[in-house]
Amino acid sequence: MKYFYLIANPSKNGAERMAGRVADYLRAHGAGCEGSTQKKRREGAAYGYTDQDCIPPKTQCVITLGGDGTLIQAARDLIGRQLPLIGINMGRLGYLTQMGREEALEPVLDALLSDNFQLERRMMLKGRVAGGNNDQRKAGIALNDIILTRKDVMQVLKFRVYVNGELLNEYMADGMIVATPTGSTAYNLSAGGPIVTPEAKLIILTPICSHSFNSRSIVLSHKDKVSIRVMENMGQKQMAVFDGDQMIDLGDRETLEICEASRYTTLIKLKNIPFLVNLRSKLASI
């Protein structure tokens, strides 16, 4: 690879300084390197933090400097470009990033420059809100998960889950997590859901604090289509949250429809470390 684009999260201590080091090294070795600092979406913009139209057409690789959240935000913003991404972790814990702030930078950049890496495709989910009193369709995309949750008061939600149009179950719970294998180590893990190898193509359903015995996670095929229909919740507000960032309100009797996205995220893998070994290392540091 010879053309790189850097995305730095300014809220992470040292991220912009690290971006300068990366750019200097790549340019010194004959590569092109441009970049930007993440900025929260302005009203009406079609992206969250990074405008894909500002990335040069010849870019071959995007390097994020922050944490898993920074990489996920970039994956969602740049979904139309389908560029491979690699993350440098400037935080404490990173399942998706390939390098921590304490590790040597040069071997990572040398591997990129010499094409000494593997590419991993990670499935994504797309979701939309349908029904209700208007025809407006609100939609989003997620690499980790799409979550149905309450918006304001601390009251239980009542909703039904359908798979391919067939009723799966009716729940009284604090919400429902619909996760990809990549997202299995995120909120899904905290809620007691299963950990899935990230290369798999599956959809994981995990209730959040179910108020019944129906609290088990369910693993579905990536081809399945999930619909979550909100029941009467006595005026309580609820919402769909995409990767912990984008939020879409749901009214009573509206349906959150979720399926596999047609696009995917491509991650660069440098270290030939088995998934279970990496998982054990990450969990031990929590």
PEGIHU-V472089 format. One record per residue. N is the residue number from 0. RES is the residue in three letters. PSI is psi in degrees with one decimal (NA if undefined). NEAR is the number of other ideal C-beta (glycine too) atoms within 8 Angstrom. D_LAST is the distance of its C-alpha to the last C-alpha in Angstrom with 1 decimal. Layout:
N:RES:PSI:NEAR:D_LAST
N:RES:PSI:NEAR:D_LAST
This chain:
0:MET:143.9:9:34.4
1:LYS:-9.0:7:36.3
2:TYR:119.4:12:35.5
3:PHE:154.4:16:32.2
4:TYR:131.3:15:31.0
5:LEU:139.9:15:28.1
6:ILE:113.5:17:26.2
7:ALA:137.1:16:24.4
8:ASN:109.8:15:22.4
9:PRO:-16.1:8:24.0
10:SER:-10.7:5:21.3
11:LYS:124.2:13:18.9
12:ASN:123.5:4:19.9
13:GLY:-1.5:8:21.8
14:ALA:-45.0:14:22.0
15:GLU:-35.3:10:25.8
16:ARG:-40.8:7:26.4
17:MET:-37.5:14:24.4
18:ALA:-39.3:12:26.6
19:GLY:-41.5:8:29.6
20:ARG:-43.5:9:28.7
21:VAL:-46.9:16:28.1
22:ALA:-43.4:11:31.4
23:ASP:-43.3:8:33.4
24:TYR:-44.8:11:32.3
25:LEU:-42.6:13:33.1
26:ARG:-35.4:10:36.4
27:ALA:-21.3:6:37.4
28:HIS:22.8:8:37.1
29:GLY:10.2:5:39.3
30:ALA:155.5:11:36.9
31:GLY:140.2:10:37.2
32:CYS:121.9:12:34.4
33:GLU:174.9:10:34.3
34:GLY:178.6:10:31.6
35:SER:164.6:10:30.8
36:THR:134.6:9:28.5
37:GLN:140.0:13:27.0
38:LYS:139.0:6:28.9
39:LYS:142.6:6:28.5
40:ARG:135.6:8:31.1
41:ARG:158.5:6:34.6
42:GLU:127.0:4:36.6
43:GLY:-6.3:3:38.1
44:ALA:152.1:7:36.2
45:ALA:9.6:2:35.4
46:TYR:166.1:9:31.9
47:GLY:-52.3:10:28.8
48:TYR:-26.2:11:28.0
49:THR:125.6:14:29.8
50:ASP:112.6:8:33.5
51:GLN:-21.9:10:34.0
52:ASP:-16.1:4:37.6
53:CYS:-6.9:6:36.8
54:ILE:125.4:14:35.4
55:PRO:142.8:8:38.2
56:PRO:-29.9:4:39.5
57:LYS:0.9:6:39.2
58:THR:133.9:13:35.4
59:GLN:-17.9:9:33.8
60:CYS:140.2:14:30.1
61:VAL:127.7:15:27.8
62:ILE:122.4:13:25.1
63:THR:144.9:16:22.6
64:LEU:105.5:17:20.9
65:GLY:-109.9:17:18.1
66:GLY:-163.0:15:15.1
67:ASP:-39.1:14:15.0
68:GLY:-39.7:10:17.0
69:THR:-42.1:15:19.6
70:LEU:-41.6:14:20.1
71:ILE:-42.0:13:20.4
72:GLN:-41.4:14:22.9
73:ALA:-40.9:14:24.8
74:ALA:-41.0:12:25.0
75:ARG:-42.8:15:26.5
76:ASP:-33.5:12:28.9
77:LEU:19.1:14:30.1
78:ILE:-30.8:12:30.5
79:GLY:-19.9:6:34.3
80:ARG:-23.2:8:34.1
81:GLN:43.1:8:31.9
82:LEU:143.9:12:30.8
83:PRO:141.7:10:28.1
84:LEU:150.3:16:25.0
85:ILE:140.4:15:22.5
86:GLY:140.6:17:19.6
87:ILE:118.7:16:18.7
88:ASN:119.4:13:15.3
89:MET:8.4:13:15.9
90:GLY:-146.7:9:12.7
91:ARG:-46.5:5:9.1
92:LEU:128.6:10:7.8
93:GLY:113.7:11:10.7
94:TYR:-29.7:9:11.7
95:LEU:-26.2:9:15.4
96:THR:154.2:14:16.0
97:GLN:-7.1:10:17.6
98:MET:140.5:10:17.2
99:GLY:164.1:8:15.1
100:ARG:-23.3:8:17.1
101:GLU:-8.6:3:17.2
102:GLU:160.0:7:18.8
103:ALA:133.4:5:22.6
104:LEU:-39.0:12:24.0
105:GLU:-45.0:7:27.3
106:PRO:-34.5:7:26.5
107:VAL:-47.9:14:24.7
108:LEU:-36.3:12:27.8
109:ASP:-39.2:9:30.2
110:ALA:-38.2:10:28.8
111:LEU:-43.5:15:29.4
112:LEU:-31.6:11:32.8
113:SER:8.6:6:33.9
114:ASP:34.9:6:32.6
115:ASN:75.2:7:30.5
116:PHE:172.7:9:27.8
117:GLN:157.1:7:27.4
118:LEU:135.1:9:27.3
119:GLU:129.1:10:25.3
120:ARG:130.0:8:26.6
121:ARG:127.6:14:24.2
122:MET:153.8:12:26.0
123:MET:163.8:15:26.1
124:LEU:146.6:15:27.3
125:LYS:143.9:13:30.1
126:GLY:152.6:15:31.0
127:ARG:156.9:10:33.9
128:VAL:126.8:16:35.4
129:ALA:158.7:8:38.8
130:GLY:-158.4:7:41.5
131:GLY:-158.6:8:42.1
132:ASN:4.7:3:45.0
133:ASN:166.7:4:44.9
134:ASP:1.6:3:44.8
135:GLN:129.4:4:42.2
136:ARG:121.1:7:39.4
137:LYS:134.3:7:36.1
138:ALA:163.7:9:33.6
139:GLY:176.2:12:30.4
140:ILE:151.0:13:28.2
141:ALA:143.2:15:24.5
142:LEU:-37.9:13:22.3
143:ASN:-63.7:12:19.3
144:ASP:160.6:14:21.0
145:ILE:127.8:14:23.9
146:ILE:130.6:13:23.4
147:LEU:125.4:15:26.2
148:THR:163.9:11:25.4
149:ARG:155.1:13:27.5
150:LYS:-40.4:8:28.5
151:ASP:-86.6:5:29.7
152:VAL:156.0:5:30.3
153:MET:71.9:3:28.1
154:GLN:151.1:8:30.2
155:VAL:146.1:7:29.6
156:LEU:148.8:16:30.6
157:LYS:124.3:10:33.1
158:PHE:159.7:13:33.2
159:ARG:143.6:11:34.4
160:VAL:127.5:15:32.7
161:TYR:144.6:12:35.1
162:VAL:118.1:11:34.6
163:ASN:36.5:6:37.5
164:GLY:-8.7:6:39.6
165:GLU:136.9:6:39.2
166:LEU:124.6:7:37.8
167:LEU:-52.7:9:34.5
168:ASN:160.0:7:33.9
169:GLU:131.9:9:34.2
170:TYR:146.7:14:31.1
171:MET:108.9:9:30.7
172:ALA:174.4:15:27.0
173:ASP:-11.2:8:25.0
174:GLY:-171.9:13:24.9
175:MET:132.7:14:24.3
176:ILE:128.0:15:21.8
177:VAL:107.9:15:23.6
178:ALA:152.8:15:21.2
179:THR:169.7:16:21.7
180:PRO:-37.3:15:20.0
181:THR:-40.6:12:18.2
182:GLY:-0.6:14:17.0
183:SER:-23.0:15:16.1
184:THR:11.3:10:12.3
185:ALA:-128.4:12:12.7
186:TYR:-35.2:12:14.3
187:ASN:-42.3:16:15.8
188:LEU:-44.4:10:12.7
189:SER:-30.7:6:12.0
190:ALA:5.9:11:15.7
191:GLY:13.0:7:15.8
192:GLY:168.6:12:17.3
193:PRO:151.1:8:17.6
194:ILE:131.2:7:15.8
195:VAL:139.2:10:18.7
196:THR:132.4:6:19.4
197:PRO:-20.7:10:19.7
198:GLU:-9.5:8:23.3
199:ALA:164.2:7:24.5
200:LYS:91.7:7:26.7
201:LEU:161.4:11:25.9
202:ILE:128.6:15:25.5
203:ILE:127.8:19:23.1
204:LEU:121.7:14:24.1
205:THR:114.2:12:21.8
206:PRO:148.6:15:23.3
207:ILE:112.9:12:21.4
208:CYS:60.1:8:22.2
209:SER:137.7:11:25.5
210:HIS:38.2:6:28.3
211:SER:-176.2:8:29.8
212:PHE:-4.3:4:29.2
213:ASN:61.2:8:28.8
214:SER:5.2:8:25.0
215:ARG:146.1:5:24.4
216:SER:153.7:11:23.1
217:ILE:132.4:7:25.8
218:VAL:126.1:9:25.7
219:LEU:166.1:11:28.7
220:SER:152.6:7:30.4
221:HIS:-14.9:9:29.9
222:LYS:-11.2:4:33.6
223:ASP:153.8:10:33.4
224:LYS:125.1:9:33.9
225:VAL:134.2:14:32.1
226:SER:129.4:12:33.8
227:ILE:114.8:14:32.5
228:ARG:118.2:13:35.4
229:VAL:131.8:16:35.0
230:MET:-175.5:10:37.4
231:GLU:119.8:6:39.1
232:ASN:33.4:11:36.5
233:MET:45.4:5:39.0
234:GLY:-2.8:4:38.6
235:GLN:145.5:11:34.8
236:LYS:145.5:8:33.3
237:GLN:166.4:13:30.7
238:MET:161.5:12:29.3
239:ALA:133.5:13:27.7
240:VAL:125.5:11:24.7
241:PHE:113.0:14:24.3
242:ASP:34.5:13:20.8
243:GLY:13.5:8:20.1
244:ASP:-66.2:11:22.9
245:GLN:132.1:9:26.4
246:MET:134.4:8:27.8
247:ILE:125.4:11:31.0
248:ASP:144.9:9:32.8
249:LEU:132.8:11:34.1
250:GLY:168.3:8:37.2
251:ASP:139.3:7:38.4
252:ARG:3.4:10:39.7
253:GLU:157.7:12:38.0
254:THR:133.8:11:36.1
255:LEU:113.5:15:32.9
256:GLU:128.7:11:33.7
257:ILE:137.0:13:31.0
258:CYS:175.8:9:31.5
259:GLU:136.7:11:30.5
260:ALA:153.0:11:31.3
261:SER:-23.5:4:33.9
262:ARG:164.5:9:31.9
263:TYR:168.0:9:28.7
264:THR:133.8:12:26.1
265:THR:119.2:12:26.5
266:LEU:142.4:11:23.6
267:ILE:128.6:14:24.3
268:LYS:118.7:10:22.6
269:LEU:-39.8:12:23.2
270:LYS:128.8:5:21.2
271:ASN:62.0:4:22.5
272:ILE:124.6:6:19.2
273:PRO:149.6:5:19.2
274:PHE:-44.1:9:17.0
275:LEU:-33.8:6:15.7
276:VAL:-44.7:8:14.9
277:ASN:-40.5:10:13.0
278:LEU:-44.5:10:11.1
279:ARG:-40.0:8:10.4
280:SER:-43.6:8:9.2
281:LYS:-44.6:11:6.8
282:LEU:-32.6:7:5.4
283:ALA:-22.8:6:5.6
284:SER:-6.4:7:3.8
285:ILE:NA:5:0.0
